[in-house]
Amino acid sequence: MTQDAKLTRRRFISASAAAAVAPMILGCATGKVRRKSPNERITIGFIGFGKRSRSLLNRCLVEADTQVVAVSECVRERLEHGRKSIDEYYEGLSGRTFKGCDTYNDFREIIARDDIDAVVIGTPDFWHAIQAVQAAESGKDIYCEKPMALVIKHGRKMVEAVRKNGVIFQTGSQQRSEFDNRFRTAVEYIRNGRLGRVHTVRVGVGGPPRPCDLPAEPCPPGTDWVMWNGPAPDRGYNEILCPKGIHDHFPDFRSYREYAGGGLADFGAHHFDIAQWALGMDNSGPVKIEPPQGTATSGLIFTYANGTVMHHGGPSGCTFEGTEGTIYVDRGELKSDPKGILEEPLDANALRFHHSENHMRNWLDCVHSRELPVADVEVGHRSASVCQLAQTGYELRRTLHWEPKREKYIDDAEANLLRDREIRAPWKL
């Protein structure tokens, strides 16, 4: 759980002691959520079964307290591959009763099942909000891939549905848990003042999305293109968006604004997430967005209320510059200048954050305990919002002023319209 940026060390220690006695637990406002004993397995359905979901499945299968019982996917080859992978894994285990994995073309059939406790959402970005809201309303706990949503209002509806129904939501921002805890270590050193006052952050990720102009191609047999395209604008099939059969690459639907947020949101949802965490902004965000002149797709600058500026651009990962030095962190590297910043351990009373070394395991533990996971829905929404603010800045090419609490642009009706996105019937939020 995140702490307020102004929390003093003494207050943090007191709050931590209280939390150890009474951890933050989600209640259920509607009574829909089924509570299982700690010894019961969590039954899970997978929504979408592309490259990323295959990795998430492997992480679920090895956990003794899970049982993956269903998969939904609108490409027949991928659906059958998911079923076969699950069946073969469980058939090889002794002492595990398993009747076989159920398969569905339509994810709503998984959500409708009362015997499924939780879902893993691994579909393209533009589906996340619809599927997560429906899953929350059915009382299912949720692991959802990042970025959480396409636009700010969709993300806020996800937060509202999760809170209203008392379900556990983990955003797939695994940098908070994994990669040898380099990111958590960097955040703890920064939040404990090792850099002095942080004045500049540089985040090296790709650019904003572009409108989709791909031509229509013949749809392969076994692919339900109408279901895949779902709430997005009506268009014909194209293999770049939805690869044929089983593929081993991340599809390029991510480059098109109708479906995703470009490289800006794809890896931005990871690295801006770490920046927000380090700045103590998990429940807030910047107040000003300044895009570069011309047609440049990097160079946008965010300003926070305390004067810290964050640049979209720089080396891959996150660079934090303070009055006492610099910390650079990426998936394979953590270093500081001067070196002594990271070489001297933090003292016993230092501000610490939730220790997690396995993002999926953290979610499953919280499904049992009902505590907030390390990348809770509000965290995921605020991190995705930074990417969405940048996308609007690049689209409108003018300075924007933002109110994080109200999630509105100040005196800018055109920008405020871009907080939302039309969903094509019959789908709705």
C-alpha positions, 0 to 999 in steps of 0.5 A: 500500500502506498504512503502519502508523500508528506508522511514523516518517518515517525508517522510511517513507523506508527502507521506500519505498526497499526497496519500489522495488527489491522491490515487494509482489507477490502469489504464486499458492498454487494455480498457477491464475492465468495469467501473461501477458506485459506486451504481451498484452491482459487478457481481461475478463468483466463480471458484471452490466450495470446503470448502474454497469457501463456506466460501468466498461465505458467505462473498460475499452474505452478501454484498449489492453491490455484485451479485453472478451469476455463479459457476464453479466446476468439481464435480457435487455435489459441483456444485449443492450445490453452485447453491442451496446455492446462489439461496436460499439466494437471493430468501429470500431477498426482493427487489432483482431481481435474475434470478438464478445462472448459473453453469458450469463444465469448468471455462472458460465459466465464464471467457468468460462472458462479464456480469461478473465483477469479479471472486473468485478463490478457486481452488487448488494451481496448477490452480491459475496461469492459471485461474488468467491470463485468468481472467485478460486478460478478464478484470475481477477483481480477489480474489485469494486464497493463495498461489498465484502460485506453482513456481516463474515464474507463480507468475510473469506472474500473476503479469504481467497480472494483471498490463497489464490489470489494474484489481484489485487483492486481494490475500487471505492473510486475516491475513493482515485484520482480526484476530482483527488486531493483525498482523497489530498491530504487524507490525506497532510496529515493523516498528516504531522501538519498537523492535530496530533493528530486527535481527531474525524472526522465522516462525512456519509452516509445511514442504515442499511437497513430490512427489505424489505416490497415487494409482489410484482409480475408479473415482466417477460418477459426478466427471470430473477428467480430468478437476480437474487434468488439467495442472498437470502430468497425473495420475488417480483419488485418493480421497485424492486429490479430495474428493468425493462429498461435504466435510468439510475438507481441502483436502490433495492435499496440501501435494504433489508437483505436486499440492501445496507446502506442509504445508510450502506454505499453512500456510507459505503463511500466516505467511511468508507474515506477516514477509515480511510485518514487514521487509518492504520486500513486493516488495523484499525478502531474498538474501540467503537460507541455508537448514539444513543438512540431511533430516530435513524438518524444520530449513532452514534459510533465510538471507536478505540484511540487515543481518536479518535472518529468520528461518523456524521453531519455535512456530506457527505464527511469532516471531520477535526478536530485540535489544530492545525485542521480539514480538510474533503474531499468530491468537489468540495471540499478546504479547511482552517481555518486555510487555511495548513494546505493552502497550505504544501506538504509537504516532500520527506521527507513520508509519501506514498501510492500515486499513482493518477489512474484507478482502473480503470487502477491495477487493470489495471497491477497485473494486469500487475505483480502488485502490490497496487492502491490499494484492495486486498481487505483495505482494501475489507473493513475499510472495509465493516466500519465500515459493518457495525459501525454497522449492528449498532449501529443494529439492537441500540441498545446500546454494542458493544465490538469487537476489530479483530484477531479481528473479534469483539464482546466478550462479546456473542453476539447481536452476533456472530451478526450478523457472518454472514448465511445464504445460501439454497441452492443458493448457498454461500460 
